[in-house]
């Protein structure tokens, strides 16, 4: 029994695993529930996420990845090992080769940490690839031609903006502003305006169900429950799309500025291609309502949301796994 090659989208919010020949076999939150007194891992993934904000003192739900890089090495290793065992890709005598995606601006030390965690969790050889490049391939862009392609990959911890040509990145920027920061801004807004404390999961529900970043494009409301900061008792309030647009305005403009900065440093010939082809949005954060409209208005180029934006990086790893032998020859890392 031979092991299979696997591609991992090691995200701040979710881990997706693509197995060569099978497709995406795992999509779970990057959360680990641990018993602080014994340092024992209790739950990983979906089961651990259900515990966020709902655990007794000795149990902690940890997100081991922060801003696209490893914040807690041992917990990341335990999480990866759990997921790899779950999908059962190890051979009888062999280990799988792994292709893992990382943000464009991570340091050599951070790259080494990702490689070591993957090797310890059961990888034979570990290759690292830059996330926007893999996301562009997964979104169906032909980045190997001598023409400009622009991708904005908005994950949980980082947003990567890149212009690609001839199979590589021409100009790129990675910023620590993405889905998790949007949740935090919503949580903060409700706390300041309504004196109501809500949890991360409630903030995410608001983001998914009523949030927009383009004025006037959505008009919905949602009832949310939390703890009143004055009385200390549970209370229910209603928030609407317009308020959330206001709450997210500053954060979203950081992404707009990053996209503008990348376009400003793009060679003119490639800029002309981007006007024709447009910009592709990938990643879970790209599903934020109105983001494509806002970017199109600000950048003055067409902006399209990829099909299944959350799966683009994982799909891209699948396509690259088909050519892993060519990658071996190039020795990426």
HELIX and SHEET records of a PDB file:
HELIX    1   1 UNK A   46  UNK A   49  1                                   4    
HELIX    2   2 UNK A   73  UNK A   87  1                                  15    
HELIX    3   3 UNK A  108  UNK A  120  1                                  13    
HELIX    4   4 UNK A  131  UNK A  138  1                                   8    
HELIX    5   5 UNK A  179  UNK A  194  1                                  16    
HELIX    6   6 UNK A  200  UNK A  209  1                                  10    
HELIX    7   7 UNK A  241  UNK A  264  1                                  24    
HELIX    8   8 UNK A  268  UNK A  277  1                                  10    
HELIX    9   9 UNK A  284  UNK A  287  5                                   4    
HELIX   10  10 UNK A  291  UNK A  299  1                                   9    
HELIX   11  11 UNK A  309  UNK A  311  5                                   3    
HELIX   12  12 UNK A  312  UNK A  322  1                                  11    
HELIX   13  13 UNK A  324  UNK A  330  1                                   7    
SHEET    1   A 5 UNK A  23  UNK A  29  0                                        
SHEET    2   A 5 UNK A  14  UNK A  19 -1                                        
SHEET    3   A 5 UNK A   6  UNK A  10 -1                                        
SHEET    4   A 5 UNK A  96  UNK A 102  1                                        
SHEET    5   A 5 UNK A 123  UNK A 130  1                                        
SHEET    1   B 3 UNK A  40  UNK A  44  0                                        
SHEET    2   B 3 UNK A  32  UNK A  35 -1                                        
SHEET    3   B 3 UNK A  59  UNK A  62 -1                                        
SHEET    1   C 2 UNK A  65  UNK A  66  0                                        
SHEET    2   C 2 UNK A  69  UNK A  70 -1                                        
SHEET    1   D 5 UNK A 168  UNK A 175  0                                        
SHEET    2   D 5 UNK A 159  UNK A 165 -1                                        
SHEET    3   D 5 UNK A 149  UNK A 154 -1                                        
SHEET    4   D 5 UNK A 279  UNK A 282  1                                        
SHEET    5   D 5 UNK A 303  UNK A 305  1                                        
SHEET    1   E 3 UNK A 196  UNK A 197  0                                        
SHEET    2   E 3 UNK A 221  UNK A 228 -1                                        
SHEET    3   E 3 UNK A 234  UNK A 240 -1                                        
END                                                                             
